Amino acid sequence: MKLQTVNSCLNCENLIRDFICKKHNQTVAMNNFCESHSLGSSFNKNSSCSNCYHFGVESCSKPEEASDSMFCFDWKVK
């Protein structure tokens, strides 16, 4: 079986914290998509705090919980 990636809000560059679309200024769900989709860095099995742009800096939304192996939905590629 071949698995494929779909264009959803989860892999769109317009997705920001708390599942907010910064282009449409509204909350989105995991299965939402729209015509304005713009592919961004998506989560994968290697995504963790250790390779997140926010890790160890003030923009981290969970600084007390963050650790090398933790995964969260604020993840952004370094």
C-alpha positions in Angstrom: 0.0 0.0 0.0 1.3 3.4 -0.9 0.5 6.3 1.4 0.2 9.8 0.0 0.2 13.3 1.6 -2.8 15.4 1.0 -3.0 19.2 1.0 -4.7 20.0 4.2 -4.4 22.9 6.7 -1.9 20.8 8.7 0.8 21.1 6.0 0.0 24.7 4.9 2.4 27.5 5.6 -0.6 29.7 6.7 -1.2 27.5 9.8 -0.1 29.1 13.1 -0.5 28.2 16.7 -3.8 26.8 18.1 -4.8 25.7 14.6 -5.4 29.3 13.4 -5.2 30.1 9.6 -3.3 33.4 9.4 -4.7 34.0 5.9 -8.3 33.5 6.8 -8.1 34.4 10.5 -10.2 31.4 11.6 -9.7 28.1 13.4 -9.2 25.1 11.2 -9.5 21.3 11.8 -7.1 18.5 10.9 -9.2 17.6 7.8 -9.8 21.1 6.5 -8.3 22.5 3.2 -8.9 25.4 0.9 -8.1 26.9 -2.5 -5.4 29.1 -0.9 -3.3 26.2 0.3 0.4 26.8 0.2 2.6 23.8 1.1 4.8 24.5 4.1 7.1 22.4 6.2 5.0 19.5 7.4 5.3 17.3 10.5 7.0 13.9 10.1 8.3 11.1 12.3 11.5 13.0 13.0 9.8 16.3 14.1 10.6 17.1 17.7 11.7 19.9 20.0 15.3 19.2 19.2 14.9 20.3 15.6 12.2 22.9 16.1 12.7 26.6 15.4 11.0 27.5 18.8 13.0 25.2 21.0 14.9 27.0 23.7 13.7 30.5 22.7 11.0 32.8 23.9 8.6 31.9 21.1 8.2 28.3 22.5 4.6 27.9 23.7 5.4 25.1 26.1 8.9 25.9 27.5 8.3 23.9 30.7 7.3 20.8 28.9 9.7 21.0 25.9 12.3 18.3 25.6 14.5 16.7 22.9 12.0 14.0 22.0 8.7 15.9 22.5 6.4 16.6 19.6 3.9 19.4 19.5 1.7 21.2 17.0 3.8 24.4 17.2 6.7 22.6 15.5 8.5 24.6 12.8 11.5 23.5 10.9 14.8 25.2 11.9 
